[in-house]
Amino acid sequence: MPAMPHLQRNIAPLGAPRPIGPSTWLALAGLWAFTHPWSGIHHDGILYAAQAMLHHLPEVFRGDLFFAYGSQDDYTVFGRAYGAAVDAFGLTGASRLGWAVAQLLWFGVAVAWIARVVPAGVLVPAAAAVFALPAFYSSDLVLRVAEPFLTARSFAEPLAAGGLLACLAGARAAGGALLLAAAAIHPIMAAPAVLAGALITFEPFWRRHWKLLLALGIAALAAVCGPFPGLGIARVDEAWYGLLRRCSPIVTPDEWRPLDWVRMLVPLVVLHRCARLSEGRWALAWRVIAACGALGLALTVLAALSRWELGLQVQFWRFGWIAAWVAPLAAIGTAAALPGERVAARLALFAAVPAIVLTSHPWLELLWMMPAVYLVSLFPLLSDDAGRTPRAHRLAFAVLSLIAVAAVAAAVLVQLALEAGRDPDLTLPGLRFALAREHLGWAVLPALVLAAPIVARRTGAATRPQALAWSGAIVIVMLAALAFDGRGPAPREVDRMLAMGQPKWSEVIGKSQTVLWPEHAQHVWLALNRRVYASRTQLPGAVFSRESAMQVSRRMAGVAAVAGSDASPDFRHFVPRDSLPVPSRADLDAACAQPGLDFVVLSVELGPLAAPPFRDLETGKDHYLHRCADLGSEVKSLPNPGRKAS
């Protein structure tokens, strides 16, 4: 490849980050704080909070169906550390404080990457675009980088990204320590960074012995795919795999939609093209990160085809998370560093930002075609020959304009659909604001933050010492993480309820008893501190244990008449609360006939209550606690073949 002195001039050396002025530090800190608000204990944050409760109250949670047959907590130290924090600060305090520390760590790592990759002239706008991008890397928009709630990923991702950057800069000891810490917290998320760091560190070795390594890889693939019982490779049977396809379609690639595939491929192709325009360690970095993501996709398909149990549980598609976050940064940095005559290449790479935005719209699945067309256009536009002609310049400008206009139009359409929708949950101002921030923020924020250095110079902040700027940035991120809440008043009240608990209900529910509370498993775990009988929230555990998968499925079927949306293990099928039929006393009796179920919470009163009702702050409805034993001894005597008590 010919020498590219423009990259040497414009991109900071790996060992020496680009100097950042005090005003820029404060602008970046404020930008990160605005684009990363706290969203409470929800989504996967509920599962990790439950892991903390497992170590906080092991006598209660050890028998819960989510943990009884093994879970993610068996492979991480995060739950133990989270549990210790709950002992010290309470659940809501520990989750908020832990998330704030993780955000500060993410901010430092993100700025360290940007300071090395992006030329000084576009540093702040590039950071604005990268910070505001919703970096999703999974099917169904389930997982994203720097999530707005606390999980093990909140710490493992920045530690892994920091370790990889240290390996790139030649600081092997620091990189190894960071990668080891990330692996102890979340080994799956750390794996791609460990692999990429090893490939970068030991580049001379694998370049010399690539034939041997290729032969070993082929042998490993043959062992996984071939019918060799003596190797002890566990397989997922059809019943278990069928349930996984329904309850965890993000794990099984045969359930992915075209938009999901495009979302995962866009960062890999962008990084591959950036590598061809770069040289030295940066070219190696982009190529290795893209290769790790591609390897993850290949192993994901292999695991699904071969029904490889460990492969499905590892979820190799997660290897793409680094590419999803780094790709826009690499595109902006490479584009800004290109010489002036490479107009078509610059425009094509800048278009990567709105193209990635187009893959993050959950309700506009047909948009996958535009990012797919963009990927195809990258090859001619970035070629050395075709990319320099006037026709290529016009085509590149047309592609950038089309993708940018489509991204803004899609965001506006989503907002209009929310305004016109009949589901009251989709018309909440907080949700509309959050979606506008995610889908339009990348276009608005760069213009806004350009004024920050001017304001800093006018106020004298630009002349402050570097240490003072660092301190100010840290204070801004920490205070914003602890105080900035992007939710409405009802979800905030739920946090207060979780902090206070429900002593009246907890007093009548034994520590070894189970509770069915449709659609509110988090209340059972985190407010009542009791075991959940069955819920959609427990479905992620089906990936790690066949027993757990079958038990959750059987229990959901047994309580279908009263469980509402929780009765279906189908991940993509969720019925709005208001459209569900009201259960009857006969339905409650049938549910209580299930072995192992002790209490049922419903939004209607169908029998004697075990405690005063509870007012749900999110829906404004009362919930009633029914003790199955109070409904009559004849209920438990109903025939129920094939079921075992938990």
Disulfide bonds with the S-S distance in Angstrom:
Cys592-Cys628 2.12
